[in-house]
């Protein structure tokens, strides 16, 4: 099971076309990922709101197909 990094990136990029996305498979199992997402869409939003935006972009896969995502969001200037 699990989710490929390219699949996660596609969901995020579909929601945030200007995003710079860095993915790292933390355990080599497609289940434990770290992502850094940089987007201008985060401007003026709290860190919690930014993370909620990314989780919404994953369309319900978080906690199901995608077991764990360590998320860092950055506001793009």
N, CA, C and O of each residue as an XYZ file, in Angstrom:
308
protein
N       0.847     -1.170      0.000
C       0.000      0.000      0.000
C       0.889      1.229      0.000
O       2.061      1.128     -0.364
N       0.393      2.348      0.382
C       1.165      3.570      0.393
C       0.834      4.434     -0.809
O      -0.048      4.120     -1.608
N       1.560      5.520     -0.909
C       1.311      6.491     -1.964
C       2.642      7.004     -2.472
O       3.483      7.427     -1.678
N       2.845      6.976     -3.753
C       4.083      7.451     -4.364
C       4.200      8.970     -4.189
O       3.205      9.695     -4.175
N       5.428      9.413     -4.057
C       5.680     10.843     -3.924
C       5.159     11.641     -5.099
O       4.692     12.768     -4.932
N       5.235     11.063     -6.288
C       4.737     11.762     -7.473
C       3.228     11.960     -7.412
O       2.714     12.963     -7.908
N       2.509     11.008     -6.804
C       1.059     11.149     -6.643
C       0.734     12.277     -5.670
O      -0.155     13.092     -5.919
N       1.468     12.313     -4.559
C       1.261     13.362     -3.556
C       1.542     14.722     -4.193
O       0.770     15.668     -4.032
N       2.659     14.805     -4.922
C       3.025     16.052     -5.597
C       1.938     16.505     -6.554
O       1.632     17.695     -6.621
N       1.349     15.577     -7.295
C       0.307     15.933     -8.262
C      -0.909     16.543     -7.560
O      -1.442     17.555     -8.016
N      -1.346     15.938     -6.462
C      -2.471     16.502     -5.714
C      -2.148     17.925     -5.263
O      -2.970     18.831     -5.402
N      -0.953     18.110     -4.725
C      -0.556     19.426     -4.217
C      -0.433     20.429     -5.356
O      -0.906     21.561     -5.248
N       0.204     20.012     -6.453
C       0.398     20.928     -7.583
C      -0.934     21.309     -8.237
O      -1.097     22.433     -8.714
N      -1.879     20.374     -8.257
C      -3.204     20.699     -8.804
C      -3.876     21.812     -8.000
O      -4.569     22.658     -8.564
N      -3.669     21.808     -6.682
C      -4.268     22.826     -5.814
C      -3.452     24.112     -5.776
O      -4.005     25.199     -5.612
N      -2.133     23.987     -5.929
C      -1.217     25.126     -5.824
C      -0.266     25.109     -7.020
O       0.868     24.647     -6.896
N      -0.711     25.604     -8.177
C       0.099     25.514     -9.395
C       1.478     26.165     -9.291
O       2.403     25.766     -9.999
N       1.626     27.160     -8.419
C       2.916     27.845     -8.295
C       3.841     27.181     -7.267
O       4.940     27.674     -7.013
N       3.408     26.093     -6.693
C       4.140     25.482     -5.578
C       5.486     24.912     -5.996
O       5.651     24.345     -7.076
N       6.437     25.089     -5.092
C       7.698     24.359     -5.141
C       7.535     23.271     -4.094
O       7.204     23.558     -2.944
N       7.764     22.031     -4.483
C       7.490     20.901     -3.603
C       8.734     20.031     -3.497
O       9.311     19.620     -4.504
N       9.134     19.758     -2.270
C      10.233     18.825     -2.015
C       9.666     17.656     -1.220
O       9.060     17.846     -0.165
N       9.866     16.449     -1.735
C       9.352     15.240     -1.089
C      10.517     14.369     -0.627
O      11.543     14.266     -1.299
N      10.333     13.747      0.535
C      11.331     12.807      1.041
C      10.606     11.615      1.652
O       9.766     11.777      2.538
N      10.934     10.420      1.175
C      10.359      9.184      1.713
C      11.153      8.837      2.972
O      12.293      8.379      2.885
N      10.557      9.053      4.123
C      11.261      8.939      5.406
C      11.647      7.503      5.778
O      12.636      7.292      6.480
N      10.873      6.517      5.311
C      11.128      5.132      5.713
C      11.332      4.202      4.518
O      11.542      3.003      4.698
N      11.274      4.740      3.308
C      11.450      3.921      2.123
C      10.280      2.997      1.851
O      10.431      1.984      1.168
N       9.102      3.341      2.386
C       7.951      2.439      2.265
C       6.735      3.085      1.601
O       5.657      2.490      1.585
N       6.891      4.297      1.051
C       5.781      5.039      0.454
C       4.640      5.287      1.431
O       3.511      5.537      1.008
N       4.915      5.222      2.719
C       3.894      5.439      3.745
C       4.225      6.586      4.687
O       3.330      7.140      5.326
N       5.484      6.945      4.777
C       5.937      7.971      5.720
C       6.721      9.020      4.941
O       7.888      8.818      4.607
N       6.074     10.128      4.661
C       6.658     11.165      3.825
C       6.911     12.451      4.598
O       6.240     12.752      5.585
N       7.890     13.193      4.121
C       8.114     14.571      4.554
C       7.974     15.428      3.305
O       8.526     15.098      2.255
N       7.245     16.519      3.416
C       7.051     17.422      2.283
C       7.263     18.853      2.736
O       6.807     19.266      3.802
N       7.966     19.597      1.898
C       8.067     21.039      2.075
C       7.362     21.654      0.877
O       7.721     21.401     -0.273
N       6.359     22.462      1.164
C       5.556     23.078      0.107
C       5.688     24.586      0.244
O       5.377     25.159      1.288
N       6.154     25.223     -0.829
C       6.308     26.670     -0.864
C       5.324     27.220     -1.888
O       5.361     26.838     -3.058
N       4.439     28.125     -1.447
C       3.427     28.672     -2.354
C       3.004     30.058     -1.902
O       2.977     30.358     -0.708
N       2.675     30.897     -2.871
C       2.149     32.231     -2.564
C       0.729     32.140     -1.996
O       0.250     33.095     -1.384
N       0.060     31.018     -2.189
C      -1.307     30.839     -1.674
C      -1.356     30.864     -0.150
O      -2.420     31.061      0.437
N      -0.211     30.666      0.487
C      -0.156     30.640      1.950
C      -0.051     32.036      2.569
O      -0.151     32.190      3.786
N       0.149     33.041      1.733
C       0.341     34.402      2.238
C      -0.854     34.840      3.088
O      -2.005     34.733      2.665
N      -0.560     35.332      4.291
C      -1.590     35.838      5.191
C      -2.328     34.761      5.969
O      -3.220     35.073      6.758
N      -1.976     33.514      5.763
C      -2.638     32.404      6.462
C      -1.771     31.924      7.626
O      -0.543     31.966      7.558
N      -2.421     31.474      8.686
C      -1.676     30.902      9.814
C      -1.062     29.578      9.384
O      -1.466     28.998      8.377
N      -0.102     29.110     10.135
C       0.546     27.822      9.844
C      -0.499     26.695      9.827
O      -0.464     25.818      8.963
N      -1.414     26.730     10.780
C      -2.467     25.711     10.845
C      -3.318     25.761      9.573
O      -3.615     24.720      8.987
N      -3.709     26.955      9.148
C      -4.521     27.105      7.937
C      -3.757     26.624      6.701
O      -4.344     26.015      5.806
N      -2.452     26.896      6.653
C      -1.628     26.442      5.533
C      -1.630     24.921      5.458
O      -1.791     24.345      4.382
N      -1.453     24.282      6.590
C      -1.438     22.816      6.636
C      -2.810     22.257      6.263
O      -2.903     21.252      5.558
N      -3.857     22.898      6.728
C      -5.206     22.453      6.377
C      -5.429     22.550      4.868
O      -6.091     21.696      4.279
N      -4.886     23.574      4.258
C      -5.005     23.739      2.807
C      -4.336     22.581      2.072
O      -4.876     22.057      1.098
N      -3.164     22.192      2.546
C      -2.444     21.081      1.903
C      -3.196     19.772      2.124
O      -3.355     18.982      1.193
N      -3.657     19.541      3.349
C      -4.406     18.311      3.622
C      -5.675     18.251      2.772
O      -6.045     17.179      2.293
N      -6.340     19.383      2.582
C      -7.536     19.420      1.728
C      -7.171     19.063      0.285
O      -7.945     18.405     -0.410
N      -6.000     19.496     -0.155
C      -5.542     19.198     -1.515
C      -5.335     17.700     -1.723
O      -5.407     17.212     -2.851
N      -5.081     16.976     -0.647
C      -4.852     15.528     -0.739
C      -6.147     14.743     -0.873
O      -6.111     13.519     -1.002
N      -7.275     15.413     -0.846
C      -8.597     14.850     -1.135
C      -8.911     13.560     -0.373
O      -9.326     12.565     -0.966
N      -8.712     13.588      0.932
C      -9.106     12.456      1.764
C      -8.112     11.308      1.832
O      -8.374     10.314      2.510
N      -6.983     11.417      1.153
C      -5.989     10.334      1.177
C      -5.164     10.315      2.458
O      -4.605      9.281      2.821
N      -5.087     11.455      3.146
C      -4.322     11.511      4.393
C      -4.996     10.653      5.450
O      -6.197     10.775      5.690
N      -4.211      9.780      6.084
C      -4.753      8.905      7.112
C      -5.322      7.617      6.552
O      -5.675      6.713      7.310
N      -5.414      7.522      5.234
C      -5.888      6.298      4.584
C      -4.754      5.701      3.784
O      -3.905      4.987      4.318
N      -4.748      6.000      2.501
C      -3.676      5.522      1.621
C      -2.343      6.113      2.063
O      -1.316      5.433      2.042
N      -2.365      7.357      2.457
C      -1.164      8.046      2.935
C      -1.176      8.029      4.456
O      -1.990      8.700      5.091
N      -0.267      7.257      5.029
C      -0.263      7.040      6.472
C       0.263      8.247      7.254
O      -0.350      8.667      8.235
N       1.396      8.803      6.818
C       2.011      9.885      7.593
C       2.666     10.902      6.667
O       3.331     10.537      5.697
N       2.471     12.176      6.977
C       3.075     13.259      6.202
C       3.593     14.316      7.173
O       2.818     14.993      7.848
N       4.898     14.444      7.229
C       5.535     15.508      8.001
C       5.555     16.720      7.082
O       6.236     16.705      6.057
N       4.829     17.753      7.429
C       4.596     18.865      6.514
C       5.249     20.150      6.991
O       5.139     20.540      8.153
N       5.927     20.789      6.061
C       6.471     22.133      6.275
C       5.920     23.002      5.166
O       6.025     22.654      3.990
N       5.332     24.131      5.530
C       4.831     25.068      4.533
C       5.617     26.375      4.629
O       6.010     26.816      5.709
N       5.828     26.972      3.464
C       6.600     28.208      3.379
C       5.850     29.155      2.457
O       5.356     28.740      1.408
N       5.761     30.432      2.841
C       5.114     31.438      2.001
C       6.104     31.865      0.916
O       7.227     32.279      1.204
N       5.667     31.757     -0.318
C       6.487     32.174     -1.461
C       6.327     33.677     -1.649
O       5.209     34.187     -1.713
N       7.433     34.369     -1.734
C       7.399     35.835     -1.943
C       7.027     36.184     -3.352
O       6.952     37.363     -3.698
